[in-house]
């Protein structure tokens, strides 16, 4: 295993996940506010699940999304 290639691959994946997730969350919140479904002052629980097929890995991370 080449540690440098391995680490670069992980970083690239995490950057893609981070940027894409942020855009999707922002879009969903803006749409919900515009539709009047939320006020924009809520806090939401959130989870992210990492699954790696072939490694028998599935880990869920949790947190909160605070709008104010």
DRENTORKOL-3810 file (N, C-alpha, C; in nm, 4 decimals):
REM DRENTORKOL-3810
@n.u->0.0847; n.v->-0.1173; n.w->0.0000; ca.u->0.0000; ca.v->0.0000; ca.w->0.0000; c.u->0.0894; c.v->0.1238; c.w->0.0000
@n.u->0.0522; n.v->0.2208; n.w->-0.0823; ca.u->0.1250; ca.v->0.3471; ca.w->-0.0893; c.u->0.0520; c.v->0.4484; c.w->-0.0013
@n.u->0.1106; n.v->0.4827; n.w->0.1122; ca.u->0.0455; ca.v->0.5720; ca.w->0.2084; c.u->0.0126; c.v->0.7082; c.w->0.1497
@n.u->0.0981; n.v->0.7605; n.w->0.0652; ca.u->0.0724; ca.v->0.8924; ca.w->0.0064; c.u->-0.0509; c.v->0.8896; c.w->-0.0839
@n.u->-0.0586; n.v->0.7904; n.w->-0.1701; ca.u->-0.1748; ca.v->0.7768; ca.w->-0.2585; c.u->-0.3002; c.v->0.7510; c.w->-0.1764
@n.u->-0.2892; n.v->0.6669; n.w->-0.0751; ca.u->-0.4010; ca.v->0.6356; ca.w->0.0136; c.u->-0.4538; c.v->0.7627; c.w->0.0813
@n.u->-0.3643; n.v->0.8419; n.w->0.1410; ca.u->-0.4044; ca.v->0.9647; ca.w->0.2089; c.u->-0.4630; c.v->1.0676; c.w->0.1124
@n.u->-0.4057; n.v->1.0803; n.w->-0.0059; ca.u->-0.4594; ca.v->1.1725; ca.w->-0.1062; c.u->-0.6004; c.v->1.1317; c.w->-0.1481
@n.u->-0.6212; n.v->1.0022; n.w->-0.1631; ca.u->-0.7526; ca.v->0.9504; ca.w->-0.2016; c.u->-0.8570; c.v->0.9810; c.w->-0.0941
@n.u->-0.8199; n.v->0.9615; n.w->0.0312; ca.u->-0.9111; ca.v->0.9918; ca.w->0.1420; c.u->-0.9430; c.v->1.1404; c.w->0.1435
@n.u->-0.8415; n.v->1.2248; n.w->0.1341; ca.u->-0.8630; ca.v->1.3700; ca.w->0.1377; c.u->-0.9515; c.v->1.4165; c.w->0.0226
@n.u->-0.9300; n.v->1.3621; n.w->-0.0961; ca.u->-1.0114; ca.v->1.3988; ca.w->-0.2124; c.u->-1.1573; c.v->1.3606; c.w->-0.1892
@n.u->-1.1802; n.v->1.2414; n.w->-0.1382; ca.u->-1.3165; ca.v->1.1969; ca.w->-0.1099; c.u->-1.3821; c.v->1.2855; c.w->-0.0053
@n.u->-1.3111; n.v->1.3139; n.w->0.1044; ca.u->-1.3681; ca.v->1.3949; ca.w->0.2114; c.u->-1.3968; c.v->1.5377; c.w->0.1656
@n.u->-1.3123; n.v->1.5926; n.w->0.0800; ca.u->-1.3368; ca.v->1.7265; ca.w->0.0261; c.u->-1.4629; c.v->1.7260; c.w->-0.0589
@n.u->-1.4786; n.v->1.6253; n.w->-0.1436; ca.u->-1.5988; ca.v->1.6135; ca.w->-0.2272; c.u->-1.7224; c.v->1.6001; c.w->-0.1407
@n.u->-1.7173; n.v->1.5146; n.w->-0.0407; ca.u->-1.8309; ca.v->1.4947; ca.w->0.0489; c.u->-1.8635; c.v->1.6242; c.w->0.1230
@n.u->-1.7621; n.v->1.6914; n.w->0.1747; ca.u->-1.7839; ca.v->1.8142; ca.w->0.2504; c.u->-1.8478; c.v->1.9234; c.w->0.1674
@n.u->-1.7934; n.v->1.9498; n.w->0.0501; ca.u->-1.8451; ca.v->2.0561; ca.w->-0.0365; c.u->-1.9849; c.v->2.0202; c.w->-0.0865
@n.u->-2.0036; n.v->1.8990; n.w->-0.1331; ca.u->-2.1344; ca.v->1.8571; ca.w->-0.1857; c.u->-2.2404; c.v->1.8574; c.w->-0.0768
@n.u->-2.2048; n.v->1.8089; n.w->0.0416; ca.u->-2.2992; ca.v->1.8068; ca.w->0.1528; c.u->-2.3401; c.v->1.9472; c.w->0.1924
@n.u->-2.2445; n.v->2.0383; n.w->0.1987; ca.u->-2.2758; ca.v->2.1761; ca.w->0.2350; c.u->-2.3726; c.v->2.2376; c.w->0.1349
@n.u->-2.3490; n.v->2.2168; n.w->0.0060; ca.u->-2.4385; ca.v->2.2718; ca.w->-0.0961; c.u->-2.5792; c.v->2.2148; c.w->-0.0836
@n.u->-2.5899; n.v->2.0852; n.w->-0.0615; ca.u->-2.7206; ca.v->2.0216; ca.w->-0.0487; c.u->-2.7961; c.v->2.0709; c.w->0.0748
@n.u->-2.7244; n.v->2.0864; n.w->0.1859; ca.u->-2.7878; ca.v->2.1362; ca.w->0.3082; c.u->-2.8355; c.v->2.2795; c.w->0.2882
@n.u->-2.7495; n.v->2.3639; n.w->0.2309; ca.u->-2.7877; ca.v->2.5033; ca.w->0.2060; c.u->-2.9104; c.v->2.5115; c.w->0.1158
@n.u->-2.9118; n.v->2.4308; n.w->0.0100; ca.u->-3.0247; ca.v->2.4309; ca.w->-0.0838; c.u->-3.1532; c.v->2.3893; c.w->-0.0132
@n.u->-3.1467; n.v->2.2832; n.w->0.0662; ca.u->-3.2657; ca.v->2.2324; ca.w->0.1353; c.u->-3.3187; c.v->2.3343; c.w->0.2361
@n.u->-3.2286; n.v->2.3989; n.w->0.3093; ca.u->-3.2715; ca.v->2.4982; ca.w->0.4079; c.u->-3.3347; c.v->2.6183; c.w->0.3378
@n.u->-3.2714; n.v->2.6686; n.w->0.2328; ca.u->-3.3266; ca.v->2.7846; ca.w->0.1609; c.u->-3.4637; c.v->2.7529; c.w->0.1012
@n.u->-3.4792; n.v->2.6344; n.w->0.0462; ca.u->-3.6093; ca.v->2.5951; ca.w->-0.0100; c.u->-3.7153; c.v->2.5854; c.w->0.0990
@n.u->-3.6801; n.v->2.5281; n.w->0.2130; ca.u->-3.7762; ca.v->2.5135; ca.w->0.3223; c.u->-3.8163; c.v->2.6490; c.w->0.3786
@n.u->-3.7210; n.v->2.7414; n.w->0.3903; ca.u->-3.7533; ca.v->2.8765; ca.w->0.4374; c.u->-3.8437; c.v->2.9461; c.w->0.3360
@n.u->-3.8099; n.v->2.9371; n.w->0.2091; ca.u->-3.8889; ca.v->3.0021; ca.w->0.1041; c.u->-4.0307; c.v->2.9473; c.w->0.0974
@n.u->-4.0452; n.v->2.8179; n.w->0.1244; ca.u->-4.1772; ca.v->2.7543; ca.w->0.1202; c.u->-4.2564; c.v->2.7775; c.w->0.2479
@n.u->-4.1918; n.v->2.8362; n.w->0.3486; ca.u->-4.2593; ca.v->2.8588; ca.w->0.4765; c.u->-4.2681; c.v->2.7353; c.w->0.5636
@n.u->-4.1944; n.v->2.6308; n.w->0.5256; ca.u->-4.1974; ca.v->2.5062; ca.w->0.6028; c.u->-4.1194; c.v->2.5190; c.w->0.7335
@n.u->-4.0212; n.v->2.6082; n.w->0.7355; ca.u->-3.9447; ca.v->2.6365; ca.w->0.8567; c.u->-3.9268; c.v->2.7882; c.w->0.8673
@n.u->-3.8954; n.v->2.8350; n.w->0.9868; ca.u->-3.8796; ca.v->2.9793; ca.w->1.0078; c.u->-3.7369; c.v->3.0269; c.w->0.9844
@n.u->-3.6409; n.v->2.9362; n.w->0.9938; ca.u->-3.5016; ca.v->2.9740; ca.w->0.9793; c.u->-3.4316; c.v->2.9906; c.w->1.1121
@n.u->-3.5005; n.v->2.9553; n.w->1.2197; ca.u->-3.4393; ca.v->2.9658; ca.w->1.3524; c.u->-3.4278; c.v->2.8297; c.w->1.4209
@n.u->-3.4579; n.v->2.7249; n.w->1.3484; ca.u->-3.4598; ca.v->2.5896; ca.w->1.4055; c.u->-3.3195; c.v->2.5321; c.w->1.4248
@n.u->-3.3159; n.v->2.4257; n.w->1.4998; ca.u->-3.1988; ca.v->2.3393; ca.w->1.5120; c.u->-3.2442; c.v->2.1992; c.w->1.4747
@n.u->-3.1693; n.v->2.1344; n.w->1.3867; ca.u->-3.2049; ca.v->2.0005; ca.w->1.3395; c.u->-3.0962; c.v->1.9003; c.w->1.3754
@n.u->-3.1348; n.v->1.7818; n.w->1.4224; ca.u->-3.0353; ca.v->1.6756; ca.w->1.4371; c.u->-2.9976; c.v->1.6262; c.w->1.2973
@n.u->-2.8735; n.v->1.5876; n.w->1.2809; ca.u->-2.8329; ca.v->1.5345; ca.w->1.1508; c.u->-2.7381; c.v->1.4186; c.w->1.1692
@n.u->-2.7349; n.v->1.3331; n.w->1.0692; ca.u->-2.6428; ca.v->1.2195; ca.w->1.0691; c.u->-2.5801; c.v->1.2055; c.w->0.9315
@n.u->-2.4620; n.v->1.1481; n.w->0.9303; ca.u->-2.3918; ca.v->1.1159; ca.w->0.8068; c.u->-2.3392; c.v->0.9744; c.w->0.8250
@n.u->-2.3643; n.v->0.8891; n.w->0.7269; ca.u->-2.3188; ca.v->0.7511; ca.w->0.7349; c.u->-2.2113; c.v->0.7263; c.w->0.6308
@n.u->-2.1016; n.v->0.6688; n.w->0.6754; ca.u->-1.9914; ca.v->0.6303; ca.w->0.5876; c.u->-1.9966; c.v->0.4793; c.w->0.5706
@n.u->-2.0040; n.v->0.4364; n.w->0.4464; ca.u->-2.0075; ca.v->0.2928; ca.w->0.4164; c.u->-1.8989; c.v->0.2648; c.w->0.3140
@n.u->-1.8126; n.v->0.1689; n.w->0.3446; ca.u->-1.7100; ca.v->0.1277; ca.w->0.2492; c.u->-1.7311; c.v->-0.0198; c.w->0.2188
@n.u->-1.7842; n.v->-0.0425; n.w->0.0991; ca.u->-1.8081; ca.v->-0.1794; ca.w->0.0553; c.u->-1.6749; c.v->-0.2512; c.w->0.0396
@n.u->-1.6685; n.v->-0.3729; n.w->0.0813; ca.u->-1.5467; ca.v->-0.4518; ca.w->0.0709; c.u->-1.4608; c.v->-0.4448; c.w->0.1961
@n.u->-1.4891; n.v->-0.3475; n.w->0.2839; ca.u->-1.4144; ca.v->-0.3371; ca.w->0.4091; c.u->-1.5028; c.v->-0.3637; c.w->0.5294
@n.u->-1.6286; n.v->-0.3916; n.w->0.5064; ca.u->-1.7232; ca.v->-0.4171; ca.w->0.6143; c.u->-1.7221; c.v->-0.3015; c.w->0.7144
@n.u->-1.7263; n.v->-0.1787; n.w->0.6592; ca.u->-1.7255; ca.v->-0.0597; ca.w->0.7436; c.u->-1.8524; c.v->0.0201; c.w->0.7215
@n.u->-1.9211; n.v->0.0489; n.w->0.8299; ca.u->-2.0352; ca.v->0.1399; ca.w->0.8269; c.u->-2.0357; c.v->0.2129; c.w->0.9607
@n.u->-2.0143; n.v->0.3443; n.w->0.9521; ca.u->-2.0052; ca.v->0.4283; ca.w->1.0705; c.u->-2.0985; c.v->0.5470; c.w->1.0506
@n.u->-2.1765; n.v->0.5788; n.w->1.1544; ca.u->-2.2660; ca.v->0.6940; ca.w->1.1481; c.u->-2.2159; c.v->0.8017; c.w->1.2430
@n.u->-2.2111; n.v->0.9235; n.w->1.1926; ca.u->-2.1694; ca.v->1.0385; ca.w->1.2699; c.u->-2.2906; c.v->1.1284; c.w->1.2897
@n.u->-2.3029; n.v->1.1884; n.w->1.4062; ca.u->-2.4181; ca.v->1.2726; ca.w->1.4346; c.u->-2.3776; c.v->1.4105; c.w->1.4809
@n.u->-2.4723; n.v->1.5007; n.w->1.4719; ca.u->-2.4486; ca.v->1.6373; ca.w->1.5165; c.u->-2.5759; c.v->1.7161; c.w->1.5106
@n.u->-2.5617; n.v->1.8473; n.w->1.5121; ca.u->-2.6756; ca.v->1.9381; ca.w->1.5039; c.u->-2.6513; c.v->2.0424; c.w->1.3967
@n.u->-2.7572; n.v->2.0774; n.w->1.3280; ca.u->-2.7556; ca.v->2.1853; ca.w->1.2302; c.u->-2.8325; c.v->2.3015; c.w->1.2909
@n.u->-2.7620; n.v->2.4076; n.w->1.3287; ca.u->-2.8248; ca.v->2.5236; ca.w->1.3912; c.u->-2.8386; c.v->2.6335; c.w->1.2876
@n.u->-2.9597; n.v->2.6869; n.w->1.2751; ca.u->-2.9836; ca.v->2.7929; ca.w->1.1784; c.u->-2.9654; c.v->2.9315; c.w->1.2380
@n.u->-2.9725; n.v->2.9410; n.w->1.3692; ca.u->-2.9471; ca.v->3.0678; ca.w->1.4384; c.u->-2.8606; c.v->3.0422; c.w->1.5580
END
